[in-house]
Amino acid sequence: MRALALFSGGLDSMISVKLLTDQGIDVTAIYIDVGFGSSKDNSEILKSRAEMVGADFEIVDAKDNFVKDILFNPKYGYGKNFNPCIDCHANMFRIALGLLEKYDASFVITGEVIGQRPMSQRTDAIKNVTKLAGDEEGGLILRPMSAKLMKPTKPEVEGWVDREELLDISGRSRDVQLNLAKEYGFSEFESPGGGCLLTQEAMATKIKEHIKHEEFIVEDVELLKHGRHLRLPNGAKLVVGRNKEDNEYISKVDNPKYIFARALDISGPLSLINKDASDGDKLLASKIILTYTKSKSDEVGKVKFGEEVFEASAFESKSEVREFFVVN
């Protein structure tokens, strides 16, 4: 018997898997990557946590599906910011249910806890998620953390899973989970209360601003998570690396809407700008990019945009750049 687990790498999903593997059930933990889970590559951490609880691990790339079908048109709307939690969870379940045959699995599990999250884990919200996922009658979605508080699912009714070995957790307290983590000897796990980037005000602001000016494509997802984002007077977006990590990421960007920009003859941040940016925006971008180098305001520096080179001088102070920031 095999189950697929929606796996975030958080404590709840780890315990849910552990509850099943302790019953002798094979589990493949799948991380549904919609693009907004983290600003860093956590694949190795996720894999190690899955192995810690006895599961195989796979990543399923769902960014394109999420951007095109969920992010901008959720049936159940958004949470506090730009987080379409109910629709997102339902979409993850639809994907997982569609993968059962591929992995020779019989049902899906998740670490959801009744009442833990205000939008997607209320009792009525969980019912909506299940209905939207297409499993209202099938009973193939099992929530081990709160199973004893819910109607038995097919895995429990059929005896694939011992219901008595599942839990009856509800609410936002993590005391039971933390005690179980200690009992199981988990060496490390995600801090309780972690969440999706879409729940953050800064990310919501960047997305809303972005779609006012240009089409949102799947390649924009990663770009929104790196660098300083600025909008220039004639409409061009400028993304300026903040540190070595940003510069390394930006150097690998393959986004059809942008070209690279960087200062010549002096070290500084790697940047991106819309390839159709006006000369006026490129000249301003040159001043901004030079401001984040050691170039002085009374010196003329060169900045290369694709194959073009512009000359400009840095602003006297970085504070003069702030008016163009998308997020301050």
SENU-734316 format. One line per field, with one value per residue (C-alpha): z, x, y. Coordinates in Angstrom, 2 decimals. Each point is the difference from the previous one (the first is absolute). Last residue first. Example, Ala and Ser with C-alpha at 12.3 -4.5 7.8 and 13.67 -1.06 7.14 Angstrom:
% residues 2
z: (7.14_0.66);
x: (13.67_-1.37);
y: (-1.06_-3.44);
//
This chain:
% residues 328
z: (0.40_-2.48_-3.65_0.43_-2.28_2.76_1.80_-2.45_1.51_3.36_-1.59_0.16_-2.39_-2.96_-2.27_-3.26_-3.50_-3.23_-1.91_-1.85_-2.27_-0.76_2.73_2.29_0.93_2.60_-0.22_2.69_0.20_3.30_2.14_1.63_1.09_-1.19_2.82_-1.47_0.98_-1.27_-3.35_-0.41_0.79_-2.37_-2.79_0.69_-0.53_-3.40_-0.81_0.95_-2.30_-2.80_0.21_1.37_-2.58_1.44_3.44_2.45_1.87_2.36_1.13_2.91_0.06_-0.82_-2.07_-3.62_-1.41_2.02_-0.60_-1.93_-1.18_-2.26_0.93_-1.48_-1.26_3.50_0.23_3.31_0.86_0.68_2.13_2.42_0.43_0.41_2.60_2.01_-0.23_1.39_-0.72_-3.73_-1.83_-1.79_-2.25_-1.35_-2.85_0.08_-1.31_3.53_1.28_2.16_2.45_1.46_2.21_-0.49_0.10_0.72_-2.77_-2.55_1.01_-0.90_-3.09_-2.11_0.37_-1.88_1.31_-2.73_0.69_1.80_2.40_0.26_1.63_2.60_1.26_0.04_1.82_2.61_0.67_0.44_2.52_1.90_0.64_-0.33_-3.56_1.36_1.42_3.67_3.10_3.23_1.62_-0.82_-2.65_1.32_1.56_1.68_0.27_2.93_-0.37_3.60_-0.37_-3.21_1.73_2.82_-2.52_-1.88_3.15_1.14_-3.36_1.00_-2.93_0.24_-0.46_0.60_0.04_-1.08_-1.90_1.49_0.71_-3.69_-0.97_-3.70_-2.90_1.97_-2.71_2.14_0.94_-3.53_-1.26_2.30_3.45_0.69_1.92_3.57_0.18_-3.20_1.33_-0.47_-2.38_-2.69_-2.59_-3.54_-1.88_1.21_-3.52_0.57_0.57_-1.79_-2.94_1.28_0.25_2.32_2.21_0.19_0.76_2.80_1.39_-0.15_1.97_2.76_0.04_-1.53_-3.08_1.26_3.70_0.18_2.86_0.34_-1.13_-0.62_-3.50_-0.26_-3.17_-1.22_-3.43_-0.93_-1.84_-1.42_-3.06_-0.48_-3.46_0.94_2.96_-1.97_-0.88_3.65_0.77_-2.65_1.15_3.60_-0.88_-1.81_3.06_2.16_-2.42_-0.33_3.78_0.52_-2.68_1.68_-1.32_3.35_2.89_-1.58_-3.60_-1.93_0.18_-3.75_-0.56_-3.23_0.02_1.73_-1.02_-3.69_-1.84_2.90_1.79_-3.10_-1.04_3.48_0.52_0.02_1.98_2.33_1.17_3.29_1.34_3.56_3.32_2.30_-0.14_-3.74_-0.53_2.11_-2.03_-3.28_1.18_1.09_-3.35_-1.93_1.98_-2.87_1.41_-0.24_1.42_-0.64_-2.72_-3.16_-0.19_0.87_1.11_2.35_-0.18_2.82_-1.21_2.83_0.53_2.72_2.83_2.73_1.18_-3.60_0.35_3.26_-1.17_-3.13_2.02_2.44_-2.81_-1.54_3.32_0.72_-3.26_-3.01_-2.20_-1.00_-1.63_0.72_-2.54_1.53_-0.73_0.98);
x: (10.12_-1.72_-0.35_3.03_0.19_-0.22_2.80_2.73_0.67_0.65_2.97_1.82_1.90_-1.55_2.47_1.14_-0.95_1.27_-2.04_1.28_-2.15_0.66_-2.24_-0.21_3.55_0.64_2.83_1.11_0.49_1.32_-1.39_-2.57_2.68_0.24_0.34_-2.84_-3.69_-0.37_1.38_-3.05_-2.35_1.70_-0.01_-3.67_-0.74_1.72_-1.78_-3.34_0.61_1.21_-3.33_-0.26_-0.99_2.40_-1.49_2.88_2.19_2.88_3.39_1.27_3.33_3.67_1.43_1.23_-3.48_-3.20_-2.61_-3.18_-1.50_-3.05_-3.60_-3.35_1.12_1.03_2.97_1.54_3.28_2.02_-2.89_0.48_3.72_-0.53_-2.70_2.24_2.92_-2.08_-2.79_-0.43_-1.89_-3.29_-1.23_-3.55_-0.66_-3.08_1.20_0.61_1.95_-1.39_2.50_0.41_3.04_1.25_-1.54_-3.39_-1.90_2.41_-0.97_-3.65_0.62_0.92_-3.60_-1.31_-1.72_-0.85_1.22_-0.65_-2.89_0.90_3.33_-1.42_-2.42_2.75_2.50_-2.54_-1.06_3.65_0.57_-3.21_0.99_-2.64_1.15_3.40_-1.59_0.37_1.97_-2.01_2.02_3.74_0.86_1.48_3.19_1.40_-3.41_0.26_-3.47_-0.88_1.40_-1.93_-3.06_0.29_0.32_-3.06_-2.11_1.01_-0.60_-3.04_-1.95_-3.15_-0.80_1.80_-1.87_2.71_0.47_0.88_-3.64_-0.81_2.14_0.68_-0.73_-2.98_-2.56_-1.79_3.26_1.42_-3.49_-0.27_-1.58_-1.96_2.15_1.12_1.93_1.86_1.41_3.75_-0.49_-1.79_-1.03_-1.05_-1.39_-3.59_-1.36_-3.23_1.35_3.25_-0.18_2.65_-2.67_-2.03_3.00_1.04_-3.57_-0.24_3.34_-1.35_-3.11_2.10_2.41_3.34_0.30_-0.71_0.79_2.75_0.07_-3.73_0.05_3.57_1.36_3.00_-1.18_-0.64_-0.95_-1.34_0.71_3.49_1.50_2.18_-1.36_-3.49_-0.23_1.31_-3.38_-0.97_3.17_-0.73_-3.60_1.23_2.41_-2.79_-2.23_2.75_0.51_-3.72_-0.41_3.17_-0.36_2.74_0.44_-0.32_-2.38_-1.47_-1.10_-3.07_-1.96_-0.27_3.58_0.63_3.43_2.10_-1.94_-0.05_2.91_2.36_-0.70_0.20_3.28_1.47_-1.06_3.42_-0.37_2.90_0.47_0.98_-0.04_-1.24_1.33_-0.55_3.61_0.06_-2.70_1.99_3.16_-1.86_-1.52_3.40_1.52_-2.80_0.13_1.05_-0.49_-2.70_-2.51_-3.41_-1.06_0.85_-2.96_2.25_-2.13_2.33_-0.74_0.64_-0.20_-1.24_0.12_-2.39_1.40_-2.10_2.98_0.25_-3.50_0.41_3.45_-1.48_-2.45_2.77_2.15_-2.94_-0.79_3.64_0.60_1.77_-2.91_-1.05_-3.26_0.30_-0.65_-0.97_1.21_-1.34);
y: (50.57_-2.29_1.06_2.24_3.04_2.60_-1.84_0.97_3.42_-1.69_-1.75_3.36_2.24_-1.78_-1.75_1.57_-1.08_-1.53_-2.57_-3.07_-2.16_-3.70_-1.38_2.99_1.06_2.70_2.51_2.43_3.73_1.30_2.84_-2.29_-2.46_-3.62_-2.52_-2.02_0.05_3.55_-1.18_-2.24_2.88_2.44_-2.58_-0.77_3.67_-0.14_-3.25_1.54_2.94_-2.26_-1.80_-3.53_-2.65_-2.61_0.46_0.40_-2.46_0.69_-1.33_2.01_1.81_-0.22_2.83_0.21_-0.61_0.14_-2.68_-0.67_-3.26_-0.15_-0.71_-1.10_-3.41_-1.12_-2.36_0.94_-1.73_3.17_1.26_-2.91_0.57_3.73_-0.57_-2.34_2.45_2.85_2.45_-0.60_2.72_-0.70_2.81_0.01_2.43_2.21_3.38_1.31_-3.05_-2.80_-1.49_-3.47_-0.64_-3.55_-3.47_-1.55_1.78_-1.49_-3.53_0.55_2.15_-3.04_-1.21_3.01_3.13_2.50_3.49_3.27_-0.50_-3.68_0.87_2.37_-2.63_-2.64_2.20_1.10_-3.58_-0.98_2.81_-0.80_-3.60_-2.73_-0.64_-1.02_-3.15_-0.75_-0.83_-0.17_-2.77_0.09_-2.56_-3.20_-1.28_-3.09_-1.66_-2.39_-1.48_0.87_3.52_0.56_-1.47_2.54_2.81_-1.24_-0.24_3.48_1.64_2.07_1.38_-2.06_-3.68_-3.29_-3.33_-2.42_-3.27_-3.39_-0.84_0.56_-3.00_0.58_-2.35_-1.19_0.68_2.57_1.74_0.20_0.97_2.99_0.09_3.21_2.47_0.65_-3.28_0.94_3.29_-0.57_-2.94_2.06_-2.59_0.89_-3.01_0.38_-0.34_1.92_3.52_-0.80_2.42_2.42_2.72_-2.23_-0.82_3.65_1.06_-2.56_1.22_3.55_-0.96_-1.56_2.95_-0.93_2.22_3.51_0.26_-2.62_-2.51_-0.59_-3.63_-1.15_-0.61_-2.31_-1.71_-3.52_-1.35_-3.45_-3.25_0.45_-1.70_3.11_0.79_-1.20_2.37_3.00_1.51_-0.08_1.98_2.64_0.37_0.21_2.79_1.85_-0.26_1.47_2.89_0.68_0.17_2.04_2.68_2.08_3.51_1.83_-0.64_-3.09_-0.11_-1.07_-3.26_-0.57_1.16_1.94_1.63_-2.66_-3.10_-0.95_1.62_0.70_-3.29_-2.20_1.56_-0.33_-3.62_-1.70_-3.23_-0.76_-3.60_-1.64_-3.55_-0.26_-1.32_2.95_1.23_-0.77_2.62_2.45_-0.67_0.52_3.27_1.29_-0.99_1.71_3.23_2.27_3.48_2.67_-2.45_-1.52_2.44_-1.92_-2.37_-2.97_-2.94_-1.88_-3.69_-2.47_-3.59_-2.18_-3.75_-1.11_-2.08_1.58_2.07_1.24_1.46_1.93_1.10_1.55_2.07_0.95_1.39_1.88_1.64_0.89_1.80_-1.53_1.05_-3.51_-0.97_-3.68_-2.76_-3.33_-3.53_-3.41);
//
